[in-house]
Amino acid sequence: MKILAIDTSAGPSSAAVLDGETLLGEFFLNTRQTHSQTLLTLVDGVLRCTQTELGEIGLFAVSAGPGSFTGVRIGVSCVKGLAFPRGTLCAGVSTLEAMAWNFYGIPGTVCAVMDARCGQVYNAVFASGEDGFCRLTEDRALSMEALAQECRAYPGPLYLVGDGALLCHQQENFQALGAKLPPQPARFQRAAGVAMAALRMQREGRAVPPERLMPVYLRLPQAERELRQRLAGK
């Protein structure tokens, strides 16, 4: 079965095609262009270069959150639009889990962090080993101080990944833990990781029809939070 996966949850955009467990191709861009400018070009390019027709795709996958509210909505909308004509199954993958797949088979603790602003990060922690990896926490939003305190209990090496990795790595409490900052290609969420996570979801029966694919937000958009604060103050 072939999987078409995309990621638009942060600054970079990427699209990948997976055949079974074999990555046929991946296109990745990290430019100042918006996802609405780049995404469909990436999808078209990776399909053409892997000689894959849309009709061959047995599962569409997308990083469904957490992440940029606009980016997540673009990615989920794109996948729903591609999947609806044939009713193809979809997998909404945790953005944080997709990053952990970059370290599949590498022993250690993977701490996936995305800058959530307001002094918080979106985070999930994974234990990685030669035989795969497993979750140690659910996706959540918490302060960097609380996360560093928690990470003291996890075995090393501790890898920080995601667009919040550098932010955490600069903190003294993470440096005291000997936290490692991987090179950028391994640090970003990528469509290839989305595809591998989606393959596991499909095998576990967690793929859904396109009408049930939804974005996952760990907290309300800023505009809605501000509106609620103003209403509560009246």
Secondary structure, DSSP 8 states (H G I E B T S, - for coil): -EEEEEE-SSS-EEEEEEETTEEEEEEEE-SSS-HHHHHHHHHHHHHHHTT--GGGEEEEEEEEESS-HHHHHHHHHHHHHHHGGGT--EEEEEHHHHHHGGGTT--EEEEEEEEEETTEEEEEEEEEETTEEEESS--EEEEHHHHHHHHTTS-S-EEEESTTHHHHHTSHHHHTTT-B---HHHHS--HHHHHHHHHHHHHTT--B-GGG-----SS--HHHHHHHHHHHT-
